[in-house]
Amino acid sequence: MASIAENIAYYQDWDWSNAGAEWSHYWGGDAAMWESTIYPRIKQFLPASTIVEIGCGYGRLSRLLAQHAETQLILTDIIDTCVQACHDRFANDDRVICQRTNGQVLAGVKDHSVDLIISFYSLVDTDIDTINNYLSEFDRVLQKDGVAFIHHSNSAEYYDPQSAESNKSMQLLAAYRDVSVGARVLQLTAQQNNLVAIQQECINWDIQEVLSDCFSTIVKPDSKWMRQPIQLENSNFILEMLTAKQGQLNSHR
Ligand SMILES: C[S@@+](CC[C@H](N)C(=O)[O-])C[C@H]1O[C@@H](n2cnc3c(N)ncnc32)[C@H](O)[C@@H]1O
């Protein structure tokens, strides 16, 4: 899966009856996912005046982000029912705006107005053209010291198109994550859009041996957060999820 049309078809057919809670099972719940994985990675950028979330789904993460948005939280998704679900969920919070996106632009978001952009578990199946379009938007909407934290594929680091036809693991990788995106190509694409990925943490997700995913923290070159970029390889990410889950189980005993 890679194109926006394929993502739309996939998530339109998704059974949203659990509002995405099924994706928190690795950690034992939304709160444990937030506390052990997301918050520690972005806490230095919080609270933030204006936050944009790309791929909000039914608001699993948005609910937690809302506690840290001082002025505005803008939620975007390619699926109408997701936008409507978030609209209903945050009907009493006038800081929250929910809008449908075409999957590559932040329409309606003002230039240089955003402090934090976050996307978690929403752009892993997104190809490099779409990432490029979003990075161009990040350059437009981020204020000088604004930051983007995005979760994307790292499969380009492993994928060999030459052997893909005959190699089963290459075919499995291509079916699992978008193979046009990896940490290095994202860094290059960020730089082409006047941005720098100051930290890239490559992680495993379902498959222990493969760092299939990456969290990139992206800033403008003249930002107060700018520093020498670092790339980390975290093969203990699955352990981080399991430890959080064990903590949840222990606390309910
Ligand atoms: C696995 S769900 C995760 C939803 C939410 N981030 C969460 O953690 O609960 C992926 C979401 O990303 C949305 N999505 C996929 N591609 C997108 C894109 N290019 N732009 C915006 N949203 C996208 C899908 O419609 C879906 O709601």
The ligand as an ORCA input file, in Angstrom:
! r2SCAN-3c Opt
* xyz 0 1
  C      -3.584      3.346     11.673
  S      -4.643      4.759     11.634
  C      -4.002      5.674     13.025
  C      -4.893      6.772     13.473
  C      -4.352      7.589     14.653
  N      -3.097      8.226     14.346
  C      -4.201      6.691     15.854
  O      -3.050      6.419     16.254
  O      -5.226      6.251     16.371
  C      -4.033      5.651     10.235
  C      -4.844      6.908      9.933
  O      -4.098      7.730      9.037
  C      -4.970      8.236      8.036
  N      -4.112      8.560      6.872
  C      -3.489      7.706      6.033
  N      -2.783      8.387      5.106
  C      -2.957      9.698      5.370
  C      -2.479     10.904      4.779
  N      -1.710     10.889      3.683
  N      -2.856     12.084      5.319
  C      -3.682     12.119      6.402
  N      -4.159     11.016      7.005
  C      -3.807      9.817      6.509
  C      -5.966      7.123      7.831
  O      -7.152      7.576      7.239
  C      -6.174      6.638      9.271
  O      -7.174      7.355      9.924
*
